[in-house]
Amino acid sequence: MVGIASRAELTLLDEPYAGLDAVARRRFYDLLLEDYAEHPRTILLSTHLIDEAAALLQRVLVIDKGRLVIDADAEDLRGSATTLVGRAADVDAFAARHEVLERTAIGAIASVTLAGLSAEDKRAATSAGLEATAVSLQELIVRRTGGAVTEEVSA
């Protein structure tokens, strides 16, 4: 809380809620937003709890193994990846035209996470019988930093 109270023009917070339970972390986020609203400044928040902090973020920088892999507006990242689930042949046919971040399959059913689908692409996927769901900011970052998998499981 000292970091927030200082109201420095540039406030650096590195995992400031380490050791706090979920209720205390929520209170921390609320206090951080209240203080920011009253005293706007640049706040750099380092976190591994991405989905929990996602609503606070305006810009996302992700460093993986010393390399900057994402530098983007948080709003642009939200909804920038979609997971499609359906018959493996249908999923693979649709995915062939897009950037694949992850693919898994169990028997005849496959799941694929794709980057950059337009609203028209999503409608086409749904029309093709595929279930489309948005990928959370945390899942997107996991996929972009080597957490992607491609696996087949026989049923």
Contact map, one row per residue, 1 for C-alpha under 8 A:
11111000000000000000000000000000000000000000000000000000000000000000000000000000000000000000000000000000000000000000000000000000000000000000000000000000000
11111100000000000000000000000000000000000000000000000000000000000000000000000000000000000000000000000000000000000000000000000000000000000000000000000000000
11111111001110000000000000000000000000000000000000000000000000000000000000000000000000000000000000000000000000000000000000000000000000000000000000000000000
11111111001000000000000000000001001000000000000000000000000000000000000000000000000000000000000000000000000000000000000000000000000000000000000000000000000
11111110000000000000000000000000000000000000000000000000000000000000000000000000000000000000000000000000000000000000000000000000000000000000000000000000000
01111111000000000000000000000000000000000000000000000000000000000000000000000000000000000000000000000000000000000000000000000000000000000000000000000000000
00111111111000000000000000000000000000101000000000000000000000000000000000000000000000000000000000000000000000000000000000000000000000000000000000000000000
00110111111000000000000000000000000000001000000000000000000000000000000000000000000000000000000000000000000000000000000000000000000000000000000000000000000
00000011111000000000000000000000000000001100000000000000000000000000000000000000000000000000000000000000000000000000000000000000000000000000000000000000000
00000011111100000000000000000000000000001111000000000000000000000000000000000000000000000000000000000000000000000000000000000000000000000000000000000000000
00110011111110000000000000000000000000001111000000000000000000000000000000000000000000000000000000000000000000000000000000000000000000000000000000000000000
00100000011111000000000000000000000000000011100000000000000000000000000000000000000000000000000000000000000000000000000000000000000000000000000000000000000
00100000001111110000000000000000000000000011110000000000000000000000000000000000000000000000000000000000000000000000000000000000000000000000000000000000000
00000000000111110000000000000000000000000000111000000000000000000000000000000000000000000000000000000000000000000000000000000000000000000000000000000000000
00000000000011111100000000000000000000000000111100000000000000000000000000000000000000000000000000000000000000000000000000000000000000000000000000000000000
00000000000011111100000000000000000000000000000000000000000000000000000000000000000000000000000000000000000000000000000000000000000000000000000000000000000
00000000000000111111000010010000000000000000000000000000000000000000000000000000000000000000000000000000000000000000000000000000000000000000000000000000000
00000000000000111111000000000000000000000000000000000000000000000000000000000000000000000000000000000000000000000000000000000000000000000000000000000000000
00000000000000001111100000000000000000000000000000000000000000000000000000000000000000000000000000000000000000000000000000000000000000000000000000000000000
00000000000000001111111110000000000000000000000000000000000000000000000000000000000000000000000000000000000000000000000000000000000000000000000000000000000
00000000000000000011111110000000000000000000000000000000000000000000000000000000000000000000000000000000000000000000000000000000000000000000000000000000000
00000000000000000001111111000000000000000000000000000000000000000000000000000000000000000000000000000000000000000000000000000000000000000000000000000000000
00000000000000000001111111100000000000000000000000000000000000000000000000000000000000000000000000000000000000000000000000000000000000000000000000000000000
00000000000000000001111111110000000000000000000000000000000000000000000000000000000000000000000000000000000000000000000000000000000000000000000000000000000
00000000000000001001111111111000000000000000000000000000000000000000000000000000000000000000000000000000000000000000000000000000000000000000000000000000000
00000000000000000000011111111100000000000000000000000000000000000000000000000000000000000000000000000000000000000000000000000000000000000000000000000000000
00000000000000000000001111111110000000000000000000000000000000000000000000000000000000000000000000000000000000000000000000000000000000000000000000000000000
00000000000000001000000111111111000000000000000000000000000000000000000000000000000000000000000000000000000000000000000000000000000000000000000000000000000
00000000000000000000000011111111100000000000000000001001000000000000000000000000000000000000000000000000000000000000000000000000000000000000000000000000000
00000000000000000000000001111111110000000000000000000000000000000000000000000000000000000000000000000000000000000000000000000000000000000000000000000000000
00000000000000000000000000111111111000000000000000000000000000000000000000000000000000000000000000000000000000000000000000000000000000000000000000000000000
00010000000000000000000000011111111100000000000000000000000000000000000000000000000000000000000000000000000000000000000000000000000000000000000000000000000
00000000000000000000000000001111111110000000000000000001000000000000000000000000000000000000000000000000000000000000000000000000000000000000000000000000000
00000000000000000000000000000111111111000000000000000000000000000000000000000000000000000000000000000000000000000000000000000000000000000000000000000000000
00010000000000000000000000000011111111110000000000000000000000000000000000000000000000000000000000000000000000000000000000000000000000000000000000000000000
00000000000000000000000000000001111111111000000000000000000000000000000000000000000000000000000000000000000000000000000000000000000000000000000000000000000
00000000000000000000000000000000111111110000000000000000000000000000000000000000000000000000000000000000000000000000000000000000000000000000000000000000000
00000000000000000000000000000000011111110000000000000000000000000000000000000000000000000000000000000000000000000000000000000000000000000000000000000000000
00000010000000000000000000000000001111111000000000000000000000000000000000000000000000000000000000000000000000000000000000000000000000000000000000000000000
00000000000000000000000000000000001111111100000000000000000000000000000000000000000000000000000000000000000000000000000000000000000000000000000000000000000
00000011111000000000000000000000000100111110000000000000000000000000000000000000000000000000000000000000000000000000000000000000000000000000000000000000000
00000000111000000000000000000000000000011111000000000000000000000000000000000000000000000000000000000000000000000000000000000000000000000000000000000000000
00000000011110000000000000000000000000001111100000000000000000000000000000000000000000000000000000000000000000000000000000000000000000000000000000000000000
00000000011110000000000000000000000000000111110000000000000000000000000000000000000000000000000000000000000000000000000000000000000000000000000000000000000
00000000000111100000000000000000000000000011111000000000000000000000000000000000000000000000000000000000000000000000000000000000000000000000000000000000000
00000000000011100000000000000000000000000001111100000000000000000000000000000000000000000000000000000000000000000000000000000000000000000000000000000000000
00000000000001100000000000000000000000000000111111001000000000000000000000000000000000000000000000000000000000000000000000000000000000000000000000000000000
00000000000000100000000000000000000000000000011111000000000000000000000000000000000000000000000000000000000000000000000000000000000000000000000000000000000
00000000000000000000000000000000000000000000001111111000000000000000000000000000000000000000000000000000000000000000000000000000000000000100000000000000000
00000000000000000000000000000000000000000000001111111100000000000000000000000000000000000000000000000000000000000000000000000000000000001100000000000000000
00000000000000000000000000000000000000000000000011111110000000000000000000000000000000000000000000000000000000000000000000000000000000011100000000000000000
00000000000000000000000000000000000000000000000011111110000000000000000000000000000000000000000000000000000000000000000000000000000000000000000000000000000
00000000000000000000000000001000000000000000001011111111100000000000000000000000000000000000000000000000000000000000000000000000000000000000000000000000000
00000000000000000000000000000000000000000000000001111111100000000000000000000000000000000000000000000000000000000000000000000000000000001000000000000000000
00000000000000000000000000000000000000000000000000111111100000000000000000000000000000000000000000000000000000000000000000000000000000000000000000000000000
00000000000000000000000000001000100000000000000000001111110000000000000000000000000000000000000000000000000000000000000000000000000000000000000000000000000
00000000000000000000000000000000000000000000000000001111111100000000000001000000000000000000000000000000000000000000000000000000000000000000000000000000000
00000000000000000000000000000000000000000000000000000001111100000000000011100000000000000000000000000000000000000000000000000000000000000000000000000000000
00000000000000000000000000000000000000000000000000000000111110000000001111000000000000000000000000000000000000000000000000000000000000000000000000000000000
00000000000000000000000000000000000000000000000000000000111111000000011111000000000000000000000000000000000000000000000000000000000000000000000000000000000
00000000000000000000000000000000000000000000000000000000001111100001111100000000000000000000000000000000000000000000000000000000000000000000000000000000000
00000000000000000000000000000000000000000000000000000000000111110001111000000000000000000000000000000000000000000000000000000000000000000000100000000000000
00000000000000000000000000000000000000000000000000000000000011111111110000000000000000000000000000000000000000000000000000000000000000000000000000000000000
00000000000000000000000000000000000000000000000000000000000001111111100000000000000000000000000000000000000000000000000000000000000000000000000010000000000
00000000000000000000000000000000000000000000000000000000000000111110000000000000000000000000000000000000000000000000000000000000000000000000000000000000000
00000000000000000000000000000000000000000000000000000000000000111111000000000000000000000000000000000000000000000000000000000000000000000000000000000000000
00000000000000000000000000000000000000000000000000000000000000111111100000000000000000000000000000000000000000000000000000000000000000000000000000000000000
00000000000000000000000000000000000000000000000000000000000011110111111000000000000000000000000000000000000000000000000000000000000000000000000000000000000
00000000000000000000000000000000000000000000000000000000000011110011111000000000000000000000000000000000000000000000000000000000000000000000000110000000000
00000000000000000000000000000000000000000000000000000000000111100001111100000000000000000000000000000000000000000000000000000000000000000000000000000000000
00000000000000000000000000000000000000000000000000000000001111000001111110000000000000000000000000000000000000000000000000000000000000000000000000000000000
00000000000000000000000000000000000000000000000000000000001110000000011111011000000000000000000000000000000000000000000000000000000000000000000000000000000
00000000000000000000000000000000000000000000000000000000011100000000001111111000000000000000000000000000000000000000000000000000000000000000000000000000000
00000000000000000000000000000000000000000000000000000000111100000000000111111100000000000000000000000000000000000000000000000000000000000000000000000000000
00000000000000000000000000000000000000000000000000000000010000000000000011111100000000000000000000000000000000000000000000000000000000000000000000000000000
00000000000000000000000000000000000000000000000000000000000000000000000111111111000000000000000000000000000000000000000000000000000000000000000000000000000
00000000000000000000000000000000000000000000000000000000000000000000000111111111100000000000000000000000000000000000000000000000000000001000000000000000000
00000000000000000000000000000000000000000000000000000000000000000000000001111111100000000000000000000000000000000000000000000000000000111000000000000000000
00000000000000000000000000000000000000000000000000000000000000000000000000011111110000000000000000000000000000000000000000000000000001110000000000000000000
00000000000000000000000000000000000000000000000000000000000000000000000000011111110000000000000000000000000000000011100000000000000001100000000000000000000
00000000000000000000000000000000000000000000000000000000000000000000000000001111111000000000000000000000000000001111100000000000000001100001000000000000000
00000000000000000000000000000000000000000000000000000000000000000000000000000011111100000000000000000000000000001111100000000000000111100000000000000000000
00000000000000000000000000000000000000000000000000000000000000000000000000000000111110000000000000000000000000111100000000000000001111100000000000000000000
00000000000000000000000000000000000000000000000000000000000000000000000000000000011111000010000000000000000000111100000000001000011110000000000000000000000
00000000000000000000000000000000000000000000000000000000000000000000000000000000001111100010000000000000000011110000000000000000011100000000000000000000000
00000000000000000000000000000000000000000000000000000000000000000000000000000000000111110110000000000000000011100000000000000000111000000000000000000000000
00000000000000000000000000000000000000000000000000000000000000000000000000000000000011111110000000000000000111000000000000000000010000000000000000000000000
00000000000000000000000000000000000000000000000000000000000000000000000000000000000001111111000000000000100111100000000000000000000000000000000000000000000
00000000000000000000000000000000000000000000000000000000000000000000000000000000000000111111100000000000000100000000000000000000000000000000000000000000000
00000000000000000000000000000000000000000000000000000000000000000000000000000000000001111111110000000000000000000000000000000001010000000000000000000000000
00000000000000000000000000000000000000000000000000000000000000000000000000000000000111111111111000000000000001110000000000000000010000000000000000000000000
00000000000000000000000000000000000000000000000000000000000000000000000000000000000000011111111100000000000000000000000000000000000000000000000000000000000
00000000000000000000000000000000000000000000000000000000000000000000000000000000000000001111111110000000000000000000000000000000000000000000000000000000000
00000000000000000000000000000000000000000000000000000000000000000000000000000000000000000111111111000000000000000000000000001000000000000000000000000000000
00000000000000000000000000000000000000000000000000000000000000000000000000000000000000000011111111110000000000010100000000000000000000000000000000000000000
00000000000000000000000000000000000000000000000000000000000000000000000000000000000000000001111111000000000000000000000000000000000000000000000000000000000
00000000000000000000000000000000000000000000000000000000000000000000000000000000000000000000111111100000000000000000000000000000000000000000000000000000000
00000000000000000000000000000000000000000000000000000000000000000000000000000000000000000000011111110000000000000111100000000000000000000000000000000000000
00000000000000000000000000000000000000000000000000000000000000000000000000000000000000000000001011111000000000000111000000000000000000000000000000000000000
00000000000000000000000000000000000000000000000000000000000000000000000000000000000000000000001001111110000000011110000000000000000000000000000000000000000
00000000000000000000000000000000000000000000000000000000000000000000000000000000000000000000000000111110000000011110000000000000000000000000001100010000000
00000000000000000000000000000000000000000000000000000000000000000000000000000000000000000000000000011111000000011100000000000000000000000000001000011100000
00000000000000000000000000000000000000000000000000000000000000000000000000000000000000000000000000011111100001111000000000000000000000000000000000011110000
00000000000000000000000000000000000000000000000000000000000000000000000000000000000000000000000000000111110001110000000000000000000000000000000000001111000
00000000000000000000000000000000000000000000000000000000000000000000000000000000000000010000000000000011111111100000000000000000000000000000000000000011100
00000000000000000000000000000000000000000000000000000000000000000000000000000000000000000000000000000001111111000000000000000000000000000000000000000001111
00000000000000000000000000000000000000000000000000000000000000000000000000000000000000000000000000000000111111000000000000000000000000000000000000000001111
00000000000000000000000000000000000000000000000000000000000000000000000000000000000000111000000000000000111111000000000000000000000000000000000000000000000
00000000000000000000000000000000000000000000000000000000000000000000000000000000000011110000000000000000111111100000000000000000000000000000000000000000000
00000000000000000000000000000000000000000000000000000000000000000000000000000000000011110010000000000011111111110000000000000000000000000000000000000000000
00000000000000000000000000000000000000000000000000000000000000000000000000000000001111010010000000000011100011111000000000000000000000000000000000000000000
00000000000000000000000000000000000000000000000000000000000000000000000000000000001110000010001000011111000001111100000000000000000000000000000000000000000
00000000000000000000000000000000000000000000000000000000000000000000000000000000111100000000000000011110000000111110000000000000000000100000000000000000000
00000000000000000000000000000000000000000000000000000000000000000000000000000000111100000000001001111100000000011111100000000000000000000000000000000000000
00000000000000000000000000000000000000000000000000000000000000000000000000000001110000000000000001111000000000001111100000000000000000000000000000000000000
00000000000000000000000000000000000000000000000000000000000000000000000000000001110000000000000001100000000000000111110000000000000000000000000000000000000
00000000000000000000000000000000000000000000000000000000000000000000000000000001110000000000000001000000000000000111111111000000000000000000000000000000000
00000000000000000000000000000000000000000000000000000000000000000000000000000000000000000000000000000000000000000001111111000000000000000000000000000000000
00000000000000000000000000000000000000000000000000000000000000000000000000000000000000000000000000000000000000000000111111100000000000000000000000000000000
00000000000000000000000000000000000000000000000000000000000000000000000000000000000000000000000000000000000000000000111111110000000000000000000000000000000
00000000000000000000000000000000000000000000000000000000000000000000000000000000000000000000000000000000000000000000111111111000000000000000000000000000000
00000000000000000000000000000000000000000000000000000000000000000000000000000000000000000000000000000000000000000000111111111100000100000000000000000000000
00000000000000000000000000000000000000000000000000000000000000000000000000000000000000000000000000000000000000000000001111111110000000000000000000000000000
00000000000000000000000000000000000000000000000000000000000000000000000000000000000000000000000000000000000000000000000111111111000000000000000000000000000
00000000000000000000000000000000000000000000000000000000000000000000000000000000000100000000010000000000000000000000000011111111111100000000000000000000000
00000000000000000000000000000000000000000000000000000000000000000000000000000000000000000000000000000000000000000000000001111111111100000000000000000000000
00000000000000000000000000000000000000000000000000000000000000000000000000000000000000000000000000000000000000000000000000111111110000000000000000000000000
00000000000000000000000000000000000000000000000000000000000000000000000000000000000000000100000000000000000000000000000000011111110000000000000000000000000
00000000000000000000000000000000000000000000000000000000000000000000000000000000000001000000000000000000000000000000000000001111111000000000000000000000000
00000000000000000000000000000000000000000000000000000000000000000000000000000000000111100110000000000000000000000000000000001111111100000000000000000000000
00000000000000000000000000000000000000000000000000000000000000000000000000000000001111000000000000000000000000000000000000001100111110000000000000000000000
00000000000000000000000000000000000000000000000000000000000000000000000000000000011110000000000000000000000000000000000001001100011111000000000000000000000
00000000000000000000000000000000000000000000000000000000000000000000000000000000011100000000000000000000000000000000000000000000001111100000000000000000000
00000000000000000000000000000000000000000000000000000000000000000000000000000011111000000000000000000000000000000000000000000000000111110000000000000000000
00000000000000000000000000000000000000000000000000000000000000000000000000000111111000000000000000000000000000001000000000000000000011111011000000000000000
00000000000000000000000000000000000000000000000000100000000000000000000000000110000000000000000000000000000000000000000000000000000001111111000000000000000
00000000000000000000000000000000000000000000000001100100000000000000000000001100000000000000000000000000000000000000000000000000000000111111100000000000000
00000000000000000000000000000000000000000000000011100000000000000000000000000000000000000000000000000000000000000000000000000000000000011111110000000000000
00000000000000000000000000000000000000000000000000000000000000000000000000000000000000000000000000000000000000000000000000000000000000111111111000000000000
00000000000000000000000000000000000000000000000000000000000000000000000000000000100000000000000000000000000000000000000000000000000000111111111100000000000
00000000000000000000000000000000000000000000000000000000000001000000000000000000000000000000000000000000000000000000000000000000000000001111111110000000000
00000000000000000000000000000000000000000000000000000000000000000000000000000000000000000000000000000000000000000000000000000000000000000111111111110000000
00000000000000000000000000000000000000000000000000000000000000000000000000000000000000000000000000001100000000000000000000000000000000000011111111110000000
00000000000000000000000000000000000000000000000000000000000000000000100000000000000000000000000000001000000000000000000000000000000000000001111111110000000
00000000000000000000000000000000000000000000000000000000000000010000100000000000000000000000000000000000000000000000000000000000000000000000111111110000000
00000000000000000000000000000000000000000000000000000000000000000000000000000000000000000000000000000000000000000000000000000000000000000000011111110000000
00000000000000000000000000000000000000000000000000000000000000000000000000000000000000000000000000000000000000000000000000000000000000000000011111111000000
00000000000000000000000000000000000000000000000000000000000000000000000000000000000000000000000000001110000000000000000000000000000000000000011111111100000
00000000000000000000000000000000000000000000000000000000000000000000000000000000000000000000000000000111000000000000000000000000000000000000000000111110000
00000000000000000000000000000000000000000000000000000000000000000000000000000000000000000000000000000111000000000000000000000000000000000000000000011111000
00000000000000000000000000000000000000000000000000000000000000000000000000000000000000000000000000000011100000000000000000000000000000000000000000001111100
00000000000000000000000000000000000000000000000000000000000000000000000000000000000000000000000000000001111000000000000000000000000000000000000000000111110
00000000000000000000000000000000000000000000000000000000000000000000000000000000000000000000000000000000111000000000000000000000000000000000000000000011111
00000000000000000000000000000000000000000000000000000000000000000000000000000000000000000000000000000000011000000000000000000000000000000000000000000001111
00000000000000000000000000000000000000000000000000000000000000000000000000000000000000000000000000000000011000000000000000000000000000000000000000000000111
